[in-house]
Amino acid sequence: MRRLPALTAAAALAAATLVLTACTDASQQPAGSDGASDEASAAASFDPSSVEVDEEIAALLPKEIADKGTLTVGSDTAYAPAEFIDVDGKTPVGFDVDTISAVAAVLGLEAEVQSAAFDGIIPAIGSKYDVGISAFTITDERTAEANMISYAMAGSQYGVAAGNPEEFDPEALCGTTIGVQTSTIQDDELTAATEQCEKDGEEPIDVVRYESQADVTTNLVGGKLQAMYADSPITAYAVEQTSGEIETIGDVLDAAPYGIVVSQDDEDLTEAVQAAVQKLIDDGTLGEVFTAWGSADAVVDEAELNPAE
């Protein structure tokens, strides 16, 4: 992933105490930073204003959104490097933010990214938000509620403190203490795994849930967890963010596509967003976005609508 300023354990712990708008900033600078950080350069490395409007695709938009001129986006901006708040304390940045900004640009719109609780985004699509983007893994359960358009692939990976002092084994989870962000796929997986531990007569997993991925990372560095579990780009980012105080362990598991969420009741917007994503894939723009964030190989070949698990 893109290298960020080194965070000591103390600085990482201090970062968890800072609340910015509705979330914890996952990219706090270490004490004494002059503000000229790599996060800022990362945010500036892709400029959505360089994306030209595609009039044919823009013509697919529902009239009310075209007239509004903005695409209202729900995103849990506490999951770096997918979406998080920049060092200015207010600006959403990340590969998902750049992706949806580019989609909006193709459609002749401006993306208005609003911070939201992860599990509250999909229920609010079509009412509060036009679309959602928040490292949503496409699942059959989610596509039963909303349309999802694929744009990138990611798996899951565990992270541990450097040197694995707790001797965490990803093949032996029962009885361990693992941190995870609430309502993620990894949260669901650990819930199922701990139920299986109990059925097998083993000690359950102590699944410690946090609203912010920054808090997961901070508490792993601080020694309160044996491991963390997150999307593979997020775990890799945590390694860089802490300058190696965290390391990955085990293989990347269960690679699956991320999806942009659109209401099932809005066929026109679904078609427009799908066409815009495909254009960005075909012309290489989406590849540029993910390359800028250190995930050059993540982009899918086809923007599929509701691909089955």
ZIJO-V386857 format. One record per pair of residues at least 12 apart in sequence whose C-alpha atoms are under 8 Angstrom apart, sorted by the first residue. I is the first residue (numbers start at 1). J is the second residue. D is the distance in whole Angstrom. If there is no record, write none. Layout:
I | J | D
I | J | D
This chain:
1 | 233 | 7
1 | 236 | 6
1 | 237 | 6
1 | 240 | 7
1 | 293 | 6
1 | 294 | 4
1 | 295 | 7
2 | 42 | 8
2 | 237 | 7
2 | 240 | 7
2 | 292 | 8
2 | 293 | 6
2 | 294 | 5
3 | 38 | 7
3 | 240 | 6
3 | 241 | 7
4 | 37 | 8
4 | 38 | 5
4 | 39 | 7
4 | 240 | 6
4 | 241 | 6
4 | 243 | 8
5 | 29 | 7
5 | 30 | 7
5 | 37 | 7
5 | 38 | 7
5 | 241 | 7
5 | 243 | 8
6 | 30 | 7
6 | 240 | 8
6 | 241 | 6
6 | 242 | 6
6 | 243 | 5
7 | 29 | 8
7 | 30 | 6
7 | 241 | 6
7 | 242 | 5
7 | 243 | 6
8 | 30 | 7
8 | 242 | 7
8 | 243 | 8
8 | 245 | 8
9 | 218 | 8
9 | 221 | 6
9 | 222 | 6
9 | 242 | 8
9 | 245 | 8
11 | 30 | 6
11 | 31 | 7
12 | 28 | 8
12 | 30 | 8
12 | 218 | 5
12 | 221 | 8
12 | 242 | 8
13 | 218 | 5
13 | 219 | 7
13 | 222 | 7
15 | 28 | 6
15 | 218 | 8
16 | 214 | 7
16 | 215 | 6
16 | 218 | 7
20 | 85 | 8
20 | 89 | 6
20 | 90 | 7
21 | 89 | 8
21 | 90 | 7
22 | 115 | 7
22 | 116 | 7
23 | 77 | 7
23 | 78 | 6
23 | 115 | 8
23 | 212 | 7
24 | 78 | 6
24 | 212 | 6
24 | 214 | 7
24 | 215 | 8
25 | 78 | 6
25 | 84 | 6
25 | 85 | 5
25 | 86 | 7
25 | 87 | 8
25 | 89 | 7
25 | 214 | 7
26 | 78 | 6
26 | 79 | 7
26 | 80 | 6
26 | 84 | 6
26 | 85 | 7
26 | 213 | 7
26 | 214 | 5
27 | 39 | 7
27 | 80 | 8
27 | 84 | 8
27 | 85 | 7
27 | 86 | 7
27 | 87 | 7
27 | 241 | 8
28 | 87 | 6
29 | 87 | 7
35 | 87 | 8
39 | 86 | 7
39 | 87 | 7
40 | 86 | 7
40 | 87 | 7
42 | 292 | 7
42 | 293 | 7
43 | 86 | 8
43 | 93 | 6
43 | 94 | 7
45 | 292 | 6
46 | 98 | 7
46 | 288 | 8
46 | 289 | 6
46 | 292 | 7
48 | 98 | 7
48 | 101 | 6
48 | 102 | 5
48 | 105 | 7
49 | 105 | 7
51 | 102 | 6
51 | 105 | 6
51 | 106 | 6
52 | 105 | 7
52 | 106 | 6
53 | 105 | 6
53 | 106 | 4
53 | 107 | 6
53 | 108 | 5
54 | 106 | 5
54 | 107 | 6
54 | 108 | 7
55 | 107 | 7
55 | 108 | 8
57 | 106 | 7
57 | 107 | 6
57 | 272 | 6
57 | 275 | 7
57 | 276 | 7
58 | 106 | 7
58 | 107 | 4
58 | 108 | 6
58 | 272 | 7
60 | 268 | 6
60 | 269 | 7
60 | 271 | 7
60 | 272 | 5
61 | 107 | 8
61 | 268 | 6
61 | 269 | 5
61 | 272 | 6
62 | 268 | 6
62 | 269 | 6
66 | 108 | 8
66 | 109 | 7
69 | 108 | 7
69 | 109 | 5
69 | 110 | 7
70 | 104 | 8
70 | 109 | 5
70 | 110 | 5
70 | 111 | 6
70 | 112 | 6
71 | 104 | 7
71 | 109 | 6
71 | 110 | 6
71 | 111 | 5
71 | 112 | 6
71 | 130 | 6
71 | 131 | 7
72 | 111 | 6
72 | 112 | 5
72 | 113 | 6
72 | 114 | 7
72 | 128 | 8
72 | 129 | 5
72 | 130 | 5
72 | 131 | 7
73 | 111 | 7
73 | 112 | 6
73 | 113 | 5
73 | 114 | 6
73 | 129 | 5
73 | 130 | 6
73 | 131 | 5
73 | 132 | 5
73 | 133 | 7
74 | 113 | 6
74 | 114 | 5
74 | 115 | 6
74 | 116 | 6
74 | 121 | 6
74 | 125 | 8
74 | 129 | 6
74 | 130 | 8
74 | 131 | 7
74 | 132 | 5
74 | 133 | 6
74 | 134 | 8
75 | 113 | 7
75 | 114 | 6
75 | 115 | 5
75 | 116 | 6
75 | 117 | 8
75 | 118 | 7
75 | 121 | 7
75 | 132 | 6
75 | 133 | 6
75 | 134 | 5
76 | 115 | 5
76 | 116 | 5
76 | 117 | 5
76 | 118 | 5
76 | 134 | 6
77 | 92 | 7
77 | 115 | 6
77 | 116 | 7
77 | 134 | 8
78 | 212 | 5
78 | 213 | 6
78 | 214 | 7
79 | 212 | 7
79 | 213 | 5
79 | 214 | 7
79 | 234 | 7
80 | 94 | 7
80 | 213 | 8
80 | 214 | 8
80 | 234 | 6
80 | 237 | 7
81 | 94 | 5
81 | 95 | 7
81 | 233 | 7
81 | 234 | 6
81 | 237 | 7
81 | 293 | 7
82 | 94 | 5
82 | 95 | 5
82 | 96 | 5
82 | 97 | 7
82 | 134 | 7
82 | 135 | 6
82 | 234 | 7
83 | 95 | 7
83 | 96 | 6
83 | 97 | 6
83 | 134 | 7
92 | 113 | 7
94 | 293 | 7
95 | 289 | 6
95 | 290 | 6
95 | 293 | 6
96 | 133 | 6
96 | 134 | 7
96 | 135 | 7
97 | 113 | 7
97 | 133 | 8
98 | 289 | 7
99 | 286 | 7
99 | 289 | 7
100 | 133 | 7
102 | 280 | 8
103 | 273 | 7
103 | 276 | 6
103 | 277 | 6
103 | 280 | 8
106 | 276 | 6
107 | 272 | 8
107 | 276 | 7
117 | 211 | 8
118 | 134 | 7
118 | 182 | 8
118 | 183 | 7
119 | 183 | 6
122 | 145 | 8
122 | 146 | 7
122 | 261 | 7
123 | 145 | 8
125 | 146 | 8
125 | 261 | 7
125 | 262 | 6
125 | 263 | 6
126 | 262 | 7
126 | 263 | 5
126 | 265 | 8
126 | 266 | 8
130 | 262 | 7
130 | 263 | 8
131 | 260 | 7
131 | 261 | 5
131 | 262 | 5
131 | 263 | 7
132 | 260 | 6
132 | 261 | 5
132 | 262 | 7
133 | 259 | 7
133 | 260 | 5
133 | 261 | 6
134 | 260 | 8
135 | 258 | 6
135 | 259 | 7
136 | 258 | 5
136 | 259 | 6
136 | 260 | 7
137 | 185 | 7
137 | 256 | 7
137 | 257 | 6
137 | 258 | 4
137 | 259 | 6
138 | 150 | 8
138 | 256 | 7
138 | 257 | 6
138 | 258 | 6
138 | 259 | 6
138 | 306 | 7
138 | 307 | 7
138 | 309 | 7
139 | 308 | 7
139 | 309 | 6
140 | 308 | 6
140 | 309 | 6
143 | 306 | 6
145 | 264 | 7
146 | 261 | 6
146 | 262 | 6
146 | 263 | 5
146 | 264 | 5
147 | 261 | 6
147 | 262 | 5
147 | 263 | 6
147 | 264 | 5
147 | 270 | 7
147 | 305 | 7
147 | 306 | 6
148 | 259 | 5
148 | 260 | 5
148 | 261 | 5
148 | 262 | 6
148 | 305 | 6
148 | 306 | 5
149 | 258 | 8
149 | 259 | 5
149 | 260 | 5
149 | 261 | 7
149 | 273 | 8
149 | 274 | 6
149 | 303 | 6
149 | 304 | 6
149 | 305 | 5
149 | 306 | 6
150 | 257 | 6
150 | 258 | 6
150 | 259 | 4
150 | 260 | 7
150 | 300 | 7
150 | 302 | 8
150 | 303 | 5
150 | 304 | 5
150 | 305 | 7
150 | 306 | 8
150 | 307 | 8
151 | 257 | 7
151 | 258 | 6
151 | 259 | 6
151 | 260 | 8
151 | 277 | 7
151 | 299 | 6
151 | 300 | 6
151 | 302 | 7
151 | 303 | 6
151 | 304 | 8
152 | 257 | 6
152 | 258 | 5
152 | 259 | 8
152 | 298 | 5
152 | 299 | 4
152 | 300 | 5
153 | 255 | 6
153 | 256 | 5
153 | 257 | 4
153 | 258 | 6
153 | 298 | 5
153 | 299 | 6
153 | 300 | 7
154 | 231 | 6
154 | 232 | 6
154 | 233 | 7
154 | 255 | 5
154 | 256 | 6
154 | 257 | 6
154 | 258 | 7
154 | 298 | 7
155 | 231 | 6
155 | 232 | 5
155 | 252 | 6
155 | 253 | 5
155 | 254 | 5
155 | 255 | 4
155 | 256 | 6
156 | 186 | 7
156 | 229 | 7
156 | 230 | 6
156 | 231 | 4
156 | 232 | 5
156 | 252 | 5
156 | 253 | 5
156 | 254 | 7
156 | 255 | 7
157 | 229 | 6
157 | 230 | 6
157 | 231 | 6
157 | 232 | 5
157 | 235 | 6
157 | 248 | 7
157 | 249 | 7
157 | 250 | 7
157 | 251 | 7
157 | 252 | 5
157 | 253 | 6
158 | 170 | 7
158 | 227 | 7
158 | 228 | 6
158 | 229 | 5
158 | 230 | 7
158 | 235 | 7
158 | 248 | 6
158 | 249 | 6
158 | 250 | 7
159 | 227 | 6
159 | 228 | 5
159 | 229 | 6
159 | 235 | 6
159 | 246 | 6
159 | 247 | 6
159 | 248 | 4
159 | 249 | 6
160 | 220 | 7
160 | 226 | 6
160 | 227 | 5
160 | 228 | 6
160 | 246 | 6
160 | 247 | 6
160 | 248 | 6
160 | 249 | 7
161 | 220 | 7
161 | 221 | 6
161 | 223 | 8
161 | 226 | 8
161 | 227 | 7
161 | 245 | 6
161 | 246 | 4
161 | 247 | 6
162 | 244 | 7
162 | 245 | 5
162 | 246 | 5
162 | 247 | 5
163 | 247 | 8
164 | 247 | 8
166 | 226 | 6
168 | 226 | 6
168 | 227 | 7
170 | 249 | 7
170 | 250 | 6
173 | 193 | 8
173 | 205 | 6
174 | 194 | 7
174 | 197 | 6
174 | 202 | 6
174 | 203 | 6
174 | 204 | 5
174 | 205 | 5
175 | 202 | 7
175 | 203 | 5
175 | 204 | 5
175 | 205 | 5
175 | 206 | 7
176 | 204 | 8
176 | 205 | 5
176 | 206 | 6
176 | 226 | 7
177 | 205 | 6
177 | 206 | 5
177 | 207 | 6
177 | 208 | 7
177 | 225 | 6
177 | 226 | 5
177 | 227 | 7
178 | 205 | 7
178 | 206 | 6
178 | 207 | 5
178 | 208 | 6
178 | 225 | 6
178 | 226 | 6
178 | 227 | 5
178 | 228 | 5
178 | 229 | 7
179 | 207 | 6
179 | 208 | 5
179 | 209 | 6
179 | 210 | 7
179 | 216 | 6
179 | 220 | 8
179 | 225 | 6
179 | 227 | 6
179 | 228 | 5
179 | 229 | 6
180 | 207 | 7
180 | 208 | 6
180 | 209 | 5
180 | 210 | 6
180 | 213 | 7
180 | 216 | 6
180 | 228 | 6
180 | 229 | 6
180 | 230 | 7
181 | 209 | 6
181 | 210 | 5
181 | 211 | 6
181 | 212 | 6
181 | 213 | 5
181 | 216 | 7
181 | 230 | 8
182 | 209 | 5
182 | 210 | 6
182 | 211 | 6
182 | 212 | 8
186 | 229 | 6
186 | 230 | 6
186 | 231 | 8
187 | 207 | 8
187 | 209 | 8
190 | 205 | 8
190 | 207 | 7
191 | 207 | 8
193 | 205 | 8
194 | 206 | 8
216 | 228 | 7
217 | 238 | 7
220 | 246 | 8
221 | 245 | 7
221 | 246 | 7
232 | 252 | 6
233 | 295 | 7
235 | 248 | 7
236 | 248 | 7
256 | 309 | 8
257 | 300 | 8
274 | 303 | 6
274 | 304 | 8
274 | 305 | 7
275 | 303 | 8
277 | 303 | 6
278 | 302 | 6
278 | 303 | 5
281 | 299 | 7
281 | 300 | 8
281 | 301 | 7
281 | 302 | 7
281 | 303 | 8
286 | 299 | 7
287 | 299 | 6
